Amino acid sequence: MSAAAAVTPERILKELSELWTSLGRQESKGVLRACAMTLIVAAREDEDEGIIGEGLAGLMHDHPSRAIVLRVPRNDQEPLMARVFAQCWMPFGRRQQICCEQIEITASEPVLADVPRLVLGLMAPDLPVVLVCRSPRLFLMPAFAPMLRMAGKVIVDSRDHEPALQVLDHMASWSANEVPVNDLAWTAITRWRESISHVFDSPRLRGKHNRIEKVSLSLGPGANISEACYLAAWLESSIGNGIQAQLTRNPTSEETLTVMLSGEWIQLRFFKGEGSCLHLDCDGVANSAAFPVLSDWDLLREELAIPGRDRIFDRVLPRAVALARG
Amino acid sequence: MADANPFQDSLRFERRLPPCAIVIFGANGDLSKRKLLPALYRLAFERRMPPGFVICGNSRTPMSDEQFREKMKASVKQFLEASPFDEELWADFAGSLIYVAGDLEDPGLYREMAARLAAHESQTAGNILFYLSTQPGLYAPVALHLGEAGLARGPGWRRVVVEKPFGYDLDSARQLNVALQSVFPEPEIYRIDHYLGKETVQNILAFRFANGIFEPLWNRRYVNHVQITAAESIGVEDRGAYYQVSGALRDMIQNHLLQVLATVAMEPSAAFEPNAVRDERAKLLRSIRLLKEEEAATHSVAGQYGPGRIGNTEHPGFRQERGVHPEAQTDTYAAVTFFIDNWRWAGVPFYVRSGKRLAKRVTDIAIQFNSAPLSIFERENSPGRMARPNLLILRIQPEEGISLRFFSKNPGAGMKLRPVSMDFNYGSSFGARTPPAYETLLVDALAGDTTLYTRQDMVEASWAVVEPILNLWSSRKLDFPNYEAGSWGPKEADDMLARRGHHWRTP
């Protein structure tokens, strides 16, 4: 690790090259260099360096990348700084380490405009570029817009911002015009959506979605408003028939989230409590599905596996924004 | 489409499986306990099982549904790989398990089974997958009984999965096919070859047909020869009695390795659709030259391991293994030189070997490209040394991946060369869990995807290929044992390659 005096792409790339040479010398069998994309991570201001490092290290197994971590501290007058290092791991039963490179850039707000040019020179050649914006503040900053434009895909997390509407609104405008923007709040409801979809594969309910007359979501303590809005918007869009979902808060409920789909001949209730399963009650017949608790990094892992646009998300986003507006 | 599911999201959700019942004959056996039930539980864990699915087990042992569930719970807990066991989910999964005891030759069994399955028809839409995890000799009788009981036809689809061996030779394979096809139409017969379900074998198709880089080189002009190795370090363990009548050629080469060879050498199919891919595999298998009697002697080598010491442990020879006849003529090692008579591969030897109690467990495919036409660096490098790299290795197991070996200049003055390796490792590029072959193949059978299953013509073509060798070996007394446990096989196998100026790699 070394603090760079002049912060230029050439200098950083030279340091990276020296790093690989020294890693190769340390290991008698050499190291295996893995890279499938440039992954830019814009950290939250208060985020612990160790937590980001740990999260990225876990991610590298599935999505080996040149990771560029950008930190923009609040009210800081520090100059632009960069350092390089490597994340290495020894796969079980193997004798050769696998390493991915990381570049950490620290830029105070006054010098944020210098960052896009720097990052442009640091991108891994011929590979996709994904920007994970963990900081809603940065996502909303006009000075950060050039960074968003450089990416082939932007991933944000509206669950971390209060009010979420501000982030959702900004996402909708970006996603409609320029770069595909995805939200981890949407990724977080994949298992909900999959379970609901599964039910409509059964012989009894196949093709019966048009019998649904009412969609209601009850948000218990701990429910996230962005997730609920996405789920409601997706249900409306999938069922069609101009159906409008009702969202209500129920702070005394024992269930985090309950979804009711009802109509003539159909009565479905999906709910998630404290356990590790999502429960389904279909006209009195109970069923459950595994529902593991996923961290931000687990969700990111799913999202990084989807290159390019998610058409269903694009379709749902404007309605989710409208629902969040209330 | 009125029935289309508007909630589907193919980008994120796993492939949908239709509602169905799965009937496992031989549910109390090793395969069910070690592979099938853990795979089905894992599919439920990943939410891939359809709602209302039913798993109906059968064996001769009398058991209640509840006892069967308890037994299967213990097996799933023991053999579940890389997944947590969730009690809450198991409770739900166990509700789908039912059990019907009975003898496979008893028509009453099938009537009782039909009644129990009919009771669940509203959940399963009448779709039934019959999995024959039984003695191979029972495949035809079970199929015929299913037909007589009316279970092979119904309101939904009816499919049957059979495990290898598909016959003992070409004649018996044909007879089995006739029996199965008298009950189930060929598209509903799923002959499982778990090698084709391995991610790394499927990746051969992706490697060859999703990249344009190697295709121009993938032919007789650039490929010198191909070596396919499937080596096991263990002996026959407790399969001595079965293995004694089977042998390496029947047990590995006739099915698994010929399928792998076909995957490596086949032409690209026009589309990635089950029959398009299988047509190309079948065409390739039919292009393998059928050896004349005198060729069979020079193009094949049989081996049998004798006792040996590996590390600090003494291992018995095959004839000393439990259940094995002391004069057994079984091949525990087989090596064959195949030629493919088509324009792409004419004249290129495909060396295939498989054996037990070899130096280590490894399965790989090595494609040896031709050397540079003029060796301009020989002055500073010993002659002959230059002939090795230009090697592409597709590693099937255990270190799954692809390696390209080529020469590189040693740093420093002069032009001394050394071989280096460029590696792609499955484990490092994809940290995600690799589904076991049985999980992949079960999903395919339930989804009606036959791409990775073998077809009647493929089975018969591969039996036709090995039959001259089987005939030769059965007509003479082989001088066994001829290799030591822990070695790389008999010397005759080295001689077979040496006749063409080649030698076996050390994988």
Interface residues (C-beta under 8 A of the other chain):
Chain A: L32 A34 A36 M60 H61 D62 P64 P91 G93 R94 I98 T190 R191 R193 E194 S195 I196 S197 H198 V199 F200 D201 S202 P203 R204 R206 G207 H209 S238 I239 G240 G275 S276 C277 N287 S288 A289 A290 E302 I306 D310 R311 I312
Chain B: A2 D3 A4 N5 P6 F7 Q8 D9 L11 R12 F13 E14 R16 P18 P19 F45 E46 R47 P50 P51 G52 D86 E88 L89 D92 S122 Q123 T124 A125 P398 E399 D423 N425 G427 S428 S429 F430 G431 A432
